[in-house]
Amino acid sequence: MNKGLTKNQIKIINDYDIYFFHSGGGCVHFAFDFNIADTEGDNLFWFINSMSDKRQLPIKENEKCSFYLYYEQCSDPIIDKIAEIHKQNNEEKYFNEGHIYIYDTLKNGVPKIKALTKEIETFIKGEK
């Protein structure tokens, strides 16, 4: 459901293979899924939001965005591996056990989160 999105935001969704997500309470995001579930059976996903004070969703590729992953509800081995991979591969200092924040443009950030997602998924599948 893409109701209320601009043509450019719909293009962003299509170009970057992400989707629109309404998390409730008036909060909207773009999102990207993991193929990893938490301990409650819910798949993990990245929240993607504009850093602009004027809007929650980005409207341009070069717009500064926040990319947020909450994984605190995962099993301990998954939490440990996500933390390890993030610390090894990310120059960002915004890390907290159970949470990852990446700040970059949409154009640069989406490939970063997709690469990080692939690395984590590959490791987890190899562990099973």
Residue pairs with C-beta under 8 A, 6 or more apart in sequence:
1 20
2 9
2 10
2 13
2 20
5 13
5 20
5 57
6 59
8 59
8 60
9 20
9 57
9 58
9 59
12 18
12 30
12 58
12 59
12 61
12 106
13 19
13 20
13 30
16 30
16 106
16 110
17 32
18 30
18 31
18 32
18 48
18 110
19 30
19 31
19 32
20 28
20 29
20 30
20 31
20 57
21 28
21 29
21 30
21 31
21 45
21 47
22 28
22 29
23 29
23 47
27 56
28 56
28 57
29 47
29 48
29 49
29 56
29 57
30 47
30 48
30 49
30 57
30 58
31 45
31 46
31 47
31 48
32 45
32 46
32 48
32 110
32 113
32 114
32 117
33 43
33 44
33 45
34 43
34 44
34 45
34 46
34 117
34 120
34 121
35 43
35 121
36 43
36 44
36 74
36 78
36 120
36 121
36 124
37 43
37 44
38 44
38 71
38 73
38 74
39 73
39 74
39 75
40 73
42 73
44 69
44 70
44 71
44 74
45 69
46 67
46 68
46 69
46 113
46 117
47 66
47 67
47 68
47 69
47 70
48 58
48 65
48 66
48 67
48 68
48 106
48 109
48 110
48 113
49 56
49 57
49 58
49 65
49 66
49 68
50 56
50 57
50 58
50 59
50 63
50 64
50 65
51 63
51 64
51 65
51 66
51 103
52 58
52 63
52 64
58 65
58 106
60 106
61 105
61 106
61 107
62 105
62 106
62 107
63 105
63 106
64 103
64 104
64 105
65 103
65 104
65 105
65 106
65 109
66 101
66 102
66 103
67 100
67 101
67 102
67 103
67 104
67 109
67 110
67 112
67 113
68 99
68 100
68 101
68 102
69 82
69 99
69 100
69 113
70 98
70 99
71 78
71 79
71 82
71 98
71 99
71 100
72 79
72 97
72 98
72 99
74 82
77 127
78 124
79 97
79 98
81 120
81 123
81 124
81 127
82 100
82 120
83 95
83 97
85 116
85 119
85 120
85 123
86 95
86 100
86 116
87 95
89 115
89 116
89 119
90 100
90 102
90 112
90 116
92 101
92 102
92 103
94 100
94 101
94 102
94 103
95 101
100 116
102 109
102 112
102 113
103 109
104 112
